[in-house]
Each structure stands twice: as C-alpha cells, then as structure tokens.
Amino acid sequence: MTPSAHDQVAILAQQREELSLALRRAEQAHCLAIIDHLAAKIRARCSEAVYVAFDRSGEDRAVTVHGVHGVLGEQPSPLGACPWLWDGTETGHPLNEIDSDITLDVEYALLPPTSPVWALVHRNTGMDGSWLLELPPVDRAARVAELIRGHHPAATAVVVDGRAGGGRVVGVIEDQADGDAPVPVARPRLSRACDDALTRLVAQVFLLPSLADRHLMPVPRGFAHPHGSSVSDQVRLMPLPPTA
C-alpha cells in the first residue's frame, strides 16, 4: 500500500530528526576528539600541563578565540594560582612547535554552541579577561574511579544514565563484605563538585564511541533504576578499574 502524502511527510520528518541527532552527536564527539588529540600533543612536550589559557569574545557560547596566552599547571591549593608552564616567549620551548595548533584546535573545538568542550571552560581568576580550558584526563575511567572511591572506597562499578546531564552517575555498586549480591547505592554520597566533575567525564565516555564500547555495559536483567525512571539503552553499568 502506497503511503499517503501525510504519512510520507511524517516518515521523512522522523528520519530528518534522527539524522539531525546523529549529526549533533558526531559533531560533539569530534570536538572532544580534537581536544584529546591536542592534550596528547601538549603533554608529550609538557607533561605537567593541566590548562590552556586563552582570550575569547562574544556572548554565551558564540566565541572567537583571539589567542592563546599559554599553558598552566595544576592549582597547588584552593587559593593558589596555577603555575605558568609556557607563555610563548621562551625561546626553544617544545610547545613553540605547536603554538598555532593550540589556538586553532581550541577555536575549532569550541565553535559549535553544543560542544561538550564548553563544560571544560571556566574563567581564569588569576588573569582578567582570560579563560581556562581544562585538558581532559589521560584515562577518564581511572579518574571516575578515583573520584567515586574518594566517597565510596568499596565501589566496584557505577550505574550511569546518559539521559541526565549527558551522563549522570545514578548509582554506586559496592563490594559486599558478607558475600551478598551488590545492590546499587541509589543516592551516592558525592559532593557537588565531585558530582559535576563525574557528570562531565561520564558524558564524554558516552559520546566517544571507543570509550563507550570499552567501559559501558548493559545493566543486569531485572535492574530497577535507582530513581524510579524507565531503563533504556542510555542506562549503563560502568565497571571501575582497580585502584593503582
């Protein structure tokens, strides 16, 4: 039976929506991949690098990167300033080789308003008008495990939901000393800062196909969502690697 004109419109509208969603996810994954590649290039030349400082103009997420100020290290204390590791003025510094790459990659990765790289950007309180882009960790799964075990030392896995903030931790599974089957802790004891950091990291794992295939597994049969929500293919079990 030939579909009516109305049915054709509905079918094509649905296909267009699905393609639009797939394109947006591919664009977001591409932005993350650019920053991962940039982080690897920077760390190969400066292993202590944590942030890239840059200038920007524009409102909200309509951004123009005017130039990169340099690369900074880890903040030594909550009130301390991040140490400058490179500012482009030191002759012979290894990062001079990729000066233009840093600016172009930062600009390109932040170009789409929906880029997940925006979640890694915050103001540089030590320099007026400057912004910091936090380089992603070398091993996101190891960083997730470190953050979770800071609050749940016996954690062996987490339940994550890609529908909430891109990748919210909704449950923590802890090793049971009495040998009973583990039950997810429905409301993990996480600080606000820890919860925010985990949401950014897990969202990145969901977006990058290589990481999603490696670290996300189907939840066990009969699993009930800790918050009572429906269980979909966006709810996954993420086993945590052993602590080093």
FENZIFEN-V471517 format. One record per residue. SS is DSSP state (H for helix, E for strand, C for the rest). Layout:
BEGIN
[[SS] [SS]]
END
This chain:
BEGIN
[[C] [C] [C] [C] [H] [H] [H] [H] [H] [H] [H] [H] [H] [H] [H] [H] [H] [H] [H] [H] [H] [H] [H] [H] [H] [H] [H] [H] [H] [H] [H] [H] [H] [H] [H] [H] [H] [H] [H] [H] [H] [H] [H] [H] [H] [C] [C] [C] [C] [C] [E] [E] [E] [E] [E] [E] [E] [C] [C] [C] [C] [C] [C] [E] [E] [E] [E] [E] [E] [E] [E] [E] [E] [E] [E] [C] [C] [C] [C] [C] [C] [E] [E] [E] [E] [E] [C] [C] [C] [C] [C] [C] [C] [H] [H] [H] [H] [H] [H] [H] [H] [H] [H] [H] [H] [H] [H] [H] [H] [C] [C] [C] [C] [C] [C] [H] [H] [H] [H] [H] [E] [E] [E] [C] [C] [C] [C] [C] [C] [E] [E] [E] [E] [E] [C] [C] [C] [C] [C] [H] [H] [H] [H] [H] [H] [H] [H] [H] [H] [C] [C] [C] [C] [C] [E] [E] [E] [E] [E] [E] [E] [C] [C] [C] [C] [C] [C] [E] [E] [E] [E] [E] [E] [E] [C] [C] [C] [C] [C] [C] [C] [C] [C] [C] [E] [C] [C] [C] [C] [C] [C] [H] [H] [H] [H] [H] [H] [H] [H] [H] [H] [H] [H] [H] [H] [H] [H] [C] [H] [H] [H] [H] [H] [H] [H] [C] [E] [E] [C] [C] [C] [C] [C] [C] [C] [C] [C] [C] [C] [C] [C] [C] [C] [C] [E] [E] [E] [E] [E] [C] [C] [C] [C] [C]]
END
